[in-house]
Amino acid sequence: MAEISEMKAVRLIDCSGEEPRLTLSELRALRAAEVLICDGAVPSALLSEVPASCEWAERSALEAAQRAGKRVVVLSSEPQKLQSLPIINRTRGRRVALTCPIEVFASEALVAEDAGFCAVAAPRVCRELTAERVKIRPSKGYTLLVCSSNLAADAFWELLVSPVCFLPKKFAVTSPSVWAAFACCCIDTVMPEADFTEAGLLASLPEDLSGQRVLRIRFEDEGPSLAEALKARGAKVKDLVLGRLVPTEAPMPSCDAVLLTSVPAAETLNGQGDVPVLTVGASVSDCLRSRSINPSAEGNTVAETLACYRERAEA
């Protein structure tokens, strides 16, 4: 999930109306604010969510606070008057169609909202589980669990029938969003610092994995390459496929951009006219180009791709 601290644009929150309701991401932004600017009448209920350490400032201090790299939130009862300011995120409110399966829509939608977009469900693929259950026996002696997608993490918890205490004592994941799926276990986790790909994960692991017994969980479209790379380093690997993605015939809703996070979803796209197409992962981008469609923005995670799209749209 994208952290509030990574947001470059000022967060503008509409508090017009008698009883304004904030989205979850807006509430998170308000509670993490370092500088708060109130423009117009602001309900006292919202001010109670502001941290005590937050600095209150006038509208004239907006640009200086943003240049200082602080997390700035503007509460405005007339937000339309501020939308024209260059410092305000001009992509705020744009509708991005998320083509992921509905099971992981909520987590991706939060990332989109944190980036200032409006997430629209547009599943181009559905999840089909191929494993009946996941049973981990202590006798297997797994020392490391490896996961590189939210889908696999979500399916793993759904299918797991063994006690949590039987899980390996160390996890390896590719991105913060996958880490969040396992954070409840409070288990030592390896994650790349910046390169949130399988290559980045391999760079974070020791070159010699001799004696390690690895449980690699994945979906079919992720492929066996990571498991093979771990075997090449001497590990004994159980490559467990939990499910696959199946294309659907769902119509594409009205939107300002389309976000593709899997190759099967990309294969369903036959062109979106002038609507920008955004991709997550090199394999998705390559698939799109093979269909003579050039991505408008690319990244290794949903947050990276949306940040790239936002920068290009605001350039």
C-alpha positions in Angstrom: 0.0 0.0 0.0 1.3 3.4 -0.8 2.4 5.4 2.2 1.0 8.9 2.8 4.6 10.1 3.3 5.4 9.2 -0.3 2.7 11.5 -1.8 4.2 14.5 -3.5 1.0 16.3 -4.1 -1.0 18.2 -1.4 -4.1 16.3 -0.3 -7.2 18.4 -0.8 -10.2 17.1 1.1 -13.7 18.4 0.4 -15.5 19.1 3.6 -18.5 21.0 2.1 -22.0 20.1 3.2 -23.6 19.8 6.6 -22.2 16.3 7.4 -19.2 15.6 5.1 -18.0 12.0 5.0 -14.4 11.2 4.4 -13.2 8.1 2.5 -10.8 5.8 4.4 -7.8 7.1 2.5 -8.8 10.8 3.3 -9.1 9.9 7.0 -5.7 8.3 7.0 -4.2 11.3 5.3 -5.8 13.6 7.9 -4.5 11.6 10.8 -1.0 11.6 9.3 -1.0 15.3 8.4 2.1 17.4 9.4 0.6 20.7 8.1 -3.1 21.5 8.1 -4.7 24.4 6.2 -8.3 25.2 6.7 -10.0 27.0 3.8 -13.5 28.1 4.8 -15.8 26.6 7.4 -14.6 23.2 8.6 -16.7 20.9 10.9 -15.2 20.5 14.3 -15.7 16.7 14.0 -13.0 16.6 11.3 -10.6 18.7 13.4 -10.8 16.1 16.2 -9.0 13.7 13.9 -5.9 16.0 13.4 -2.8 14.8 15.4 -1.7 17.1 18.2 1.7 17.5 16.6 0.2 18.9 13.4 1.2 22.4 12.4 -1.7 24.8 11.5 -1.0 27.2 8.7 -2.5 29.8 6.5 -3.3 29.2 2.8 -0.4 31.4 1.9 2.0 28.9 3.4 0.8 26.1 1.2 3.6 26.1 -1.3 6.4 26.5 1.2 5.1 23.6 3.3 5.0 21.4 0.2 8.5 22.3 -0.8 9.7 21.4 2.6 8.5 17.8 2.0 5.8 17.9 4.7 2.6 16.0 4.5 0.1 18.7 3.8 -3.7 18.4 4.0 -6.1 21.2 3.0 -9.6 21.0 4.4 -11.8 23.2 2.2 -15.5 23.9 2.1 -15.1 25.2 -1.5 -12.5 22.9 -3.1 -13.4 24.0 -6.6 -11.6 27.3 -5.9 -8.3 25.5 -5.1 -8.3 22.9 -7.9 -6.6 25.4 -10.3 -3.6 25.8 -8.0 -0.5 24.0 -9.7 0.4 22.5 -6.3 -2.9 20.6 -6.0 -3.0 17.1 -7.5 -4.6 17.7 -10.8 -5.4 14.0 -11.4 -7.5 13.9 -8.2 -10.9 12.4 -8.9 -10.0 10.8 -12.3 -11.7 7.5 -12.6 -9.2 4.6 -13.0 -10.7 1.2 -14.0 -9.0 -1.6 -12.0 -9.1 -4.8 -14.0 -8.0 -7.1 -11.1 -10.2 -9.9 -9.7 -12.8 -8.6 -7.3 -11.1 -10.4 -4.4 -8.2 -7.9 -4.4 -10.1 -4.9 -5.6 -10.4 -3.4 -2.1 -6.6 -3.3 -1.5 -5.8 -1.9 -4.9 -8.6 0.7 -4.6 -7.0 2.0 -1.4 -3.7 2.5 -3.2 -5.6 4.4 -6.0 -7.4 6.6 -3.6 -4.1 7.4 -1.7 -2.8 8.6 -5.1 -5.8 10.8 -5.5 -7.8 8.7 -8.0 -11.3 7.3 -8.0 -11.2 3.5 -8.3 -13.8 1.8 -10.5 -14.2 -2.0 -10.5 -13.7 -3.4 -13.9 -12.7 -7.1 -13.5 -11.4 -8.4 -16.8 -10.4 -11.7 -15.1 -11.8 -13.8 -12.3 -10.0 -16.0 -9.8 -10.3 -19.7 -10.1 -8.7 -21.7 -7.3 -7.1 -25.0 -8.4 -5.8 -26.2 -5.0 -8.4 -27.6 -2.6 -6.5 -26.7 0.6 -3.1 -25.9 1.9 -1.9 -28.2 4.7 1.6 -27.5 6.1 3.1 -30.3 8.2 6.0 -29.6 10.6 7.7 -32.7 9.2 8.3 -30.9 5.9 10.6 -28.5 7.7 9.9 -25.4 5.5 12.2 -22.6 6.5 11.0 -19.9 4.1 7.7 -19.0 2.5 7.9 -17.0 -0.8 5.0 -15.0 -2.2 5.0 -12.3 -5.0 1.3 -11.3 -5.4 -1.7 -10.2 -3.5 -3.8 -12.8 -5.2 -1.6 -15.7 -4.0 -1.5 -14.2 -0.5 -5.3 -13.9 -0.4 -5.8 -17.4 -1.7 -3.2 -18.8 0.7 -5.1 -17.6 3.8 -8.4 -18.8 2.3 -7.1 -22.3 1.7 -4.8 -22.8 4.7 -6.1 -25.5 7.1 -3.0 -25.8 9.3 -2.3 -23.9 12.5 -0.4 -20.6 11.9 2.3 -21.9 14.2 3.2 -24.5 11.5 4.1 -21.8 9.0 7.8 -21.2 8.2 9.6 -18.7 10.5 10.6 -16.5 7.7 8.7 -14.9 4.7 10.0 -13.4 1.5 7.7 -11.0 -0.4 8.1 -8.7 -3.3 6.2 -5.5 -2.2 4.6 -3.7 0.7 1.1 -4.7 -0.3 2.1 -8.4 -0.2 3.9 -7.8 3.1 0.7 -6.3 4.5 -1.2 -9.6 3.8 1.2 -11.5 6.1 1.9 -8.7 8.7 -0.6 -10.2 11.2 1.8 -13.1 11.7 4.6 -10.9 13.1 7.1 -13.1 11.3 10.5 -12.0 10.1 10.0 -10.9 6.5 12.5 -10.2 3.6 11.4 -7.5 1.1 13.3 -5.4 -1.5 14.0 -1.8 -0.5 13.0 -0.4 -3.9 12.9 -2.9 -6.8 9.5 -4.6 -6.0 9.9 -7.4 -8.6 11.0 -11.0 -8.5 14.5 -9.9 -9.5 14.5 -7.4 -6.6 13.4 -10.2 -4.2 16.2 -12.5 -5.4 18.7 -9.7 -4.8 17.5 -9.4 -1.2 18.0 -13.1 -0.5 21.4 -14.9 0.1 23.2 -16.3 -3.0 23.6 -19.6 -1.2 20.4 -21.2 0.0 21.7 -24.7 0.5 19.8 -26.5 3.2 16.8 -24.2 2.9 13.4 -25.7 2.3 11.2 -23.2 0.5 7.4 -23.1 0.0 6.7 -20.9 -3.0 3.0 -20.0 -3.4 1.8 -18.5 -6.6 -0.9 -18.2 -9.3 -0.4 -20.0 -12.6 0.2 -16.8 -14.6 3.2 -15.9 -12.4 5.2 -18.7 -13.9 7.9 -21.0 -12.3 10.9 -18.7 -12.9 11.3 -17.6 -9.3 11.1 -21.2 -8.0 13.7 -22.3 -10.5 16.0 -19.4 -9.5 15.7 -20.5 -5.8 16.5 -24.1 -6.8 19.6 -22.8 -8.7 20.8 -21.3 -5.4 20.6 -24.7 -3.7 17.2 -24.5 -2.0 14.7 -27.4 -2.0 11.6 -25.8 -3.4 7.9 -26.8 -3.3 6.3 -24.8 -6.1 2.6 -24.6 -5.1 0.2 -23.3 -7.6 -3.0 -22.1 -5.8 -5.1 -21.0 -8.8 -5.3 -19.2 -12.1 -6.9 -16.2 -13.7 -9.7 -16.7 -16.2 -10.8 -14.0 -18.7 -14.3 -12.6 -18.3 -16.7 -10.9 -20.7 -17.5 -8.0 -18.3 -18.0 -4.6 -20.1 -15.5 -1.8 -19.5 -17.1 1.0 -17.5 -16.7 4.7 -18.3 -13.3 5.8 -17.0 -10.3 8.1 -17.5 -7.7 5.4 -17.5 -7.4 1.6 -17.4 -5.0 -0.2 -15.0 -3.8 -3.7 -16.0 -2.1 -5.9 -13.4 -1.9 -9.3 -15.1 -1.2 -10.8 -18.5 -4.6 -12.5 -18.8 -6.3 -9.1 -18.2 -4.0 -7.5 -20.8 -5.0 -10.2 -23.3 -8.6 -9.2 -23.1 -7.9 -5.6 -24.1 -8.4 -4.8 -27.8 -7.8 -1.1 -27.5 -9.4 1.7 -25.5 -9.4 4.5 -28.0 -8.0 7.6 -26.4 -8.2 6.2 -22.8 -4.7 5.8 -21.3 -3.7 2.2 -20.4 -1.5 1.7 -17.4 0.5 -1.5 -16.7 2.0 -3.1 -13.6 4.9 -5.4 -14.3 7.2 -5.9 -17.4 5.3 -9.0 -18.6 2.1 -7.0 -18.7 3.7 -4.2 -20.7 5.3 -6.7 -23.1 1.9 -8.4 -23.7 0.3 -5.0 -24.4 2.9 -4.0 -26.9 2.6 -7.3 -28.7 -1.0 -6.2 -29.3 0.2 -2.9 -30.7 -0.9 -0.9 -27.6 1.6 1.3 -25.9 1.3 1.8 -22.1 0.8 5.4 -21.0 2.5 4.6 -17.7 4.4 1.6 -16.3 5.7 0.5 -12.9 6.4 -2.6 -10.8 3.6 -1.9 -8.3 0.2 -0.3 -8.5 1.5 2.7 -6.5 4.5 3.1 -8.9 2.4 3.0 -12.0 -0.2 5.5 -10.7 2.6 7.8 -9.6 4.1 7.7 -13.0 0.8 8.4 -14.7 0.2 11.3 -12.3 3.6 12.9 -13.0 3.0 12.6 -16.8 -0.5 14.0 -16.5 0.6 17.0 -14.5 3.7 17.7 -16.6 
